[in-house]
Amino acid sequence: MQESGSKNIKAIVIVAALGYFVDIYDLILFSIVRISSLKSLGVQGDELLSSGVLLLNMQMAGMLLGGIIWGILGDKRGRISVLFGSIIMYSVANILNGMVTDVTQYAVLRVIAGIGLAGELGAGITLVSEVMSKEARGYGTTIVASVGILGAVVAALVADYFEWRTAYYVGGGLGLMLLFLRIGVYESGMFKNIKTEEVNRGQFHHLFTNWARFAKYLKCIMIGAPLWFVVGVLVTFSDAFAKALGVQGIAPSKSVMFCYIGLAFGDLLSGFLSQYFKSRKKIILAFVISTNILIILYLFVNSFGAFYFYTMCLLLGVSCGYWAVFVTNASEQFGTNLRATVTTTVPNFVRGSVVPLTLLFQFLISSVGIIYSAAIVAGLALVLAYVSAAKMEETYGKDLDYIEMI
């Protein structure tokens, strides 16, 4: 271990995991209560899909902006400050989401919530990666991602038992309660070491001033593109796909819940497999290929009823469960002075990739239909992910105590 006291390291892992749990709760809650909340605001018919896509894109746009802001702050001010600041922002936004009276207010608050949500995972993974040994850090980041993913399952259960406004209040309350657990969590020693030195930290634009560095950064983003297409389109709008496939009785909230149960299992599986085989790259490639196969089954061999449909959502979640390895890989690719910037922006740029992917998906629907539109966009995302993963540097066991020369 690189910090004194295994108990303190365990506390950091637990706090980071619970922070991501609340983060995912809010992030996915909108997908779960999308229809019920919009209907209560007077949205009906075809506008349910268009308004839902608008709000999803507003949230993701906020996460793109927030990823840059929190990433830079994480390298300039420290990982802990981001953990505190981001959770305050999205907790308050969550509570206010429960008070909206029209779609415009809803959209504005989804942007604000998106900005807040953008900081939690990157700061948590960066902190855990830097306080644990290079041989064991994969286990720590796997626990953070796996526990965090279960926030979506809890969000689905809360949404089933409570009205949508109450579900938002619960998320905000959980976030504010988590602030008390953050007290006493210490900063990364690696960051402390460079904080006192004359080192350029958190210079986001330096990711684009060197071709090799930019290419590495782009590959980190592209390997995650299929993940959020599956969650943001195939599962979030599962009711529309079920209708096109002739499957009756599909509720998006259940689709999301089953997908995230699969994601939690997949994160555990991919994380431990990457440790067992001592490779991030091989595991990412294997999971991308599995996702490819399951998307084909979901879109073209999925007319056997609700049970089969939900099973496919579960299995898609498992195959997309390389999120833990994906974020760990991003953290391990760059030096301490850019690590938080990269680790925070990469997952949020992946989440933000839902915006162009959904726009392309919507554009193609009128000419080829919803099924083939999804297949074309998914194919594009999968090709980018596979090529990026194949050309990616292996980072298992890499020493992270270094800085980028910029």
N, C-alpha and C positions, 0 to 999 in steps of 0.2 A: 504494500500500500504506500501511496505517496504522501499521505497525511497521517498525523498521529491519531490513534484511537479508532479502532474498528467500529465502535459504537457510534461515533460521530459520522462515519461514512455510511453506516446503515441508516442513520437518521436522515442524511441527505438524500439517499435513494428513496426512502419512504416519502419524504416531503415532496420530492420531484414527481414521484409516481402519483401521489394524491392531487398535486397541482394539475398534472396532465389529465387525471380522472375528471376533475371539474371542468377543465378546458374542453374535453371531448363531449361531456354532458351538454354544454351550451352549444358547441359547434354542430352537433347532430340533432339537438332538440328541434331546431327549425324544420329540418327534414321530416321529423316525426309529426309535428303539429302544423305542418304547412297547410293542409287542406282545412282542418278544423278552425285554425286561426283566420285564414283568409275568408272562409265562409261567414264567420262571425263578424267580419268587417264588411260584409256585403258583396264579396267577389263570388261570381257564379260562372258556370259553364266553361267555355274554352279559356276564359280569363284566369281560371285557376292554374293552368299550366304556364301561361305567359307571365302572370304575376309571380308565380313560384320561381321561375327561371330568373326573373328580374331580381328578386330578393336574394336568391342564392348568389347571383353574380355580384350584387352589391356587397354581400358578406365577404366573398372571396377577393374582391377588389380592395376592401379594407385590410384583409390579411396580407395582400401584396405590399401595401404601404406600411403596415405595421411590422412586417418582417424586416424591412429595411431599417425602420426607426429603432426597433428593439435590438436588432443585430448590432448596429453601430453602437448603441448605448451599452450593450453587453461587453463589447471590447474596450470601450472608453471608460465606463463607470464601474463595470463589474457585473458578474453573473447574478449575484444576489439582488441587486437593485432592479434588474429586469423582472425577476420572479415576483417581487413585491408590486412593482408598478403595473405590470400587465394584468395581474389578478384583480387589482383594485378597479381597473378600467372595465374589464369585461364583466365583473360582478355587478357593478352599478348599471352598466348597459343592459345586463340581463333583467334586472329588476324593472328598469324603464320599459323594456320590451313587453312586459306584462301590462303596461298601461296605455299602449298605443290605441288610437281610435280610427286610423286610416292607413292605407298602404304607403303613403308618402312618409309618415312618421316611422312606420315599420322599416322602410328602406334606409332612412337616415341612421336609425339605431343599429341596423345590421352592419352598416359600415363601421360605426364606432365599436361595436362588439367585435367585429373582425379585426380591427386594429389591436384591441386588447388581447384577443385570443392568439395573435401571431407570436407573442413573446414567450409563452410558457414552455413549449416543448423544446425549442432550441436552447434556451438558457438552462433548462433542467438537464438535457442530454450533455451539453458542454460541461456543466459542473460535475456531473457524475463521471464523465470520461476522464476529467482531469484529476479527480481525487482518488480514483481506483487504479490499481496496477494495470499495465498493458495486457497482461494475460487474463485478467478477470473482468475488465470493464465491459465486455460484451454481455456478461450476466447482469450487471447493474442496469445497463440501458435496456436490456430485454424486459426486466422487471418493470421499469418505468413505463415502457410502451404497452406491455400486456395489461398492467393494472389500469392504466389510463384508458385503454380501449373499452374496458368494462363500464366506463361512464356512459357510453351510448346505450348499453343494456339497461342501466338504471334509469336513463332518460326515457326509454320506451316504457318501462314499468310505471314510472311516475305519471307519464302522459296518459296511460291507460286508466289510472285510478283518480286522476285529478284533472280539472279544467285547464286548458292550455295556458292561461294567464298564471295560474298557481304553479304550473310546472316551471315557468320562467322565474318566479319568485324563489322557488326552491333552489334553482341553480345559483342565483345571486347570493342567497343566504349561505349556501355551502362554500362559495368562494370567499366570502367575508370571514367565515369561521376558520378557513384554512390559513388566513393571515396570522392567527395566533400560533400556529404550528411552525411558522417560518422563523419565529423569534429564536435566536441562538444558533441558527444554521450559519456556518462560516464560509468565507470566500475561498475559492480555489487558490492553492499555493502557487501554481504556475502563473496565474494572473497577477498575484501579489508580486511575484518576482519581476515581471516586466513593467508593472505599474510605476515603479520607482526609477525606471530606466528611460533614456531618450529613445523610445521606440514608437514608430507610427502604428497606432492601434485603431481598429474600426474604420479604416479608410475604404469604404465600399467601392469607390471608383477604381481602386487598385486591382480589383478583380478583372477589370476590363483593359488594363494597360499592358498586360503581358499575355501573348497568345496562348502559351502553354497553361498558364494559370486560368485563363478564361475557358479554355477547352475542358479542363478538369472540372471547373465549376459547372459548366453546361451539362457535362455527362452526369454529374451528381443529381441535377434536376431531372434530366430526361429519363433516368431509370425509374423514377417514381410516377411518371405520367399515367400509366395504366391504372394505378391505384385509385386515383381520385376520379377517373372517368367511370370506373366501376361503381364507386360509392356515390359520386355526385350525379350520375345520369342513370345507369342501369338499375341501381337499387332505389335511389331517391324517387325516381319516376316509374317504379315497378308496376304501379297500377295501370299506367298507359301501355307498357310492354305486355302485361298480362291480357289486357283487352285486345291488343293486336294479335296475340297468340291464341285467343279464345279461351283463356283461363279465367274462371269466375271466382269472386270472393277474396281477391288479394288486397290486403291493407298495407300501404307503404310503411306504416309504423312497425308492423311485424317483419316486413322484409328487412328494414334497417336493423331491427333487433337481432334477427338471425345472422345477418351479415356481420355484425359486430361481435357476436359470440364466436363466429368463425375467425374474425380478425384477431381476437384475443388469443385463441388457440394457435393461430398461424404465427403470431408474434413470438409466442413462447417457443414454438417449434423451430422457426427460422433462426431465432437467437441462439438457442442451444445447439442447433445443427452447425451454425457458423463457428461456435466454440469447439465443438467436437471435431469438425473437419478442418479447423484452423483456417477458414477462408470465408471472407464476406462475398467475394466475387462469384464463386461457384454456387452458393446458396441463392443469391439474387437471380442468377441466370436460371436456375431450376424453378424458382417460383414464378418468374416471368413466363416461362414456357407453360407451366401449369395454368396460369391465368389465361393464356391464349386458348388453350384447349377448353377450359370451362366457359369462356365467353361464347365460343362456338356452340357449345351445348345449351347454354342459356338462351341464345337467340334463335337457334334453328332446330333444336331437339327438346323443346320445352312446352309441350301441349298435353301433358299427362295429369293435369289437375293441380290443386293448390299445394298439396303435400310435396310433390316433386318440385314445384316452383320455389317453395321456401327452402327446400333442401339445396337447390342450386344457389340460392342466395347465401346459405351457410357455407357451402363449398367455395364459392367465389371469395368469401371473406377469408377462408383459410389460405387460399392461393395468393391473395393480396396481403397476407400477413407478413410480408418481408419489410414492413414499415420500420420495425425496430432495427433491422440490419441496415436498411437504407439510410436512416438518420445517423446511425453510428458510423457508417462509412463516410458520410459527409463530414462528420466531426473529425474523423481521423485523417482526412485528406489535406488539411491546412494547418499552418502554424498558430501558436497561441494568440498572436496579435490580430488574426483574422478569423479565428475559430468560431467565436460566437456569431459574428456576422454571417459566416457561411452556414453554420448549423441552424440559425434562425431563419435566414432567407430561403434556403433550399426547400424545406418542407412547405413553406408558405407560397413559394413560386409554383411548387407542384400543385398545391391546393388552388392557387390562382389560375393554373392552366385549365381548370374547369371552365373559365370564362370563354376563351377562344374555342375550346372543344365543344361546349354547349351551343355556342353561336353557329359553329360549323354543322353540328348535329341538327339544329333547328333549320338551317338553310337547306340541308339536303333532304329533309323530310318531305317537302312538297314534290320533289322529283323522284325519289326512290322509296319513300315510305319510312316509317319509324324503325323497322327492323334492319333494313339494309343501310340506312343512315348511321345507325349505331355501329354496325359491323365495319363500315368504312372508317369511321373516326377511331374506333377501337384498334383497328389494324394499323393505322398511322401511329398511334401512341405506343403500341406494342413493338413495332419496328424500331422506333427511336429508343425505346427502353433496352431492347436486345442489343443493338449496335453499341450503345453507350456502356452497358454492363460488360460486353465482350472486350472493350478497349480500356476498361477501368483498371487503375492500379490496385493491387491487393494491399490491404491495410491491416490485416490481422497481426497483432503483436507489435505494431509500429510504435516507436517512442514518440510521444506527443510534446515533449519538453523542448520545443524549438520555435523560432520565429520565422515568418516569411520575410525574405529580403526584398523590400520594396522601396 
